[in-house]
Amino acid sequence: MSCDGQCRACPYDFCVPAPPTAKPSKAAERQNWRQDALFELEDLGDLYGIDTSQVRL
């Protein structure tokens, strides 16, 4: 059995549990949302033949 270090009460002495992941800030969430929206817009533009440089997000 192998250990991935994700359990908090790991029974193995050699294992170092992974630190908890930090929640992204509101600004980072907005930036990620905007980038995802731009990718979707490009995909939709390709699909429907719309020039994405003329569309404002």
C-alpha positions in Angstrom: 0.0 0.0 0.0 1.3 3.4 -0.9 0.7 6.7 0.9 -0.1 9.9 -0.9 0.2 12.1 2.2 -3.4 13.3 2.0 -4.8 11.8 5.2 -4.5 13.8 8.4 -3.9 10.8 10.7 -1.4 9.0 8.5 -0.3 5.7 10.1 3.1 5.8 8.4 6.1 7.4 10.1 7.8 8.3 6.9 4.8 10.2 5.5 4.5 14.0 5.8 0.9 15.1 5.2 0.3 17.6 2.5 -0.5 21.1 3.8 -4.2 22.2 3.3 -4.8 24.2 0.2 -5.6 27.9 0.6 -8.8 29.3 -0.8 -8.1 31.7 -3.7 -8.8 35.4 -3.1 -11.9 37.1 -4.5 -9.6 38.9 -7.0 -8.1 35.6 -8.1 -11.6 34.1 -8.5 -12.7 37.1 -10.6 -9.6 36.8 -12.8 -10.2 33.0 -13.3 -13.8 33.7 -14.1 -12.9 36.3 -16.7 -10.2 34.1 -18.3 -12.7 31.2 -18.5 -15.3 33.5 -20.0 -12.8 34.7 -22.6 -11.9 31.1 -23.6 -15.6 30.3 -23.9 -16.2 33.5 -26.0 -13.4 32.5 -28.4 -14.9 29.0 -28.7 -18.4 30.4 -29.4 -16.9 32.9 -31.9 -15.2 30.1 -33.8 -18.3 28.1 -33.8 -20.6 30.9 -35.0 -18.1 32.8 -37.1 -18.1 35.9 -34.8 -15.0 38.1 -34.5 -14.3 38.1 -30.8 -12.2 41.2 -30.9 -15.4 43.1 -31.6 -17.3 41.7 -28.6 -16.9 43.3 -25.2 -16.9 41.2 -22.1 
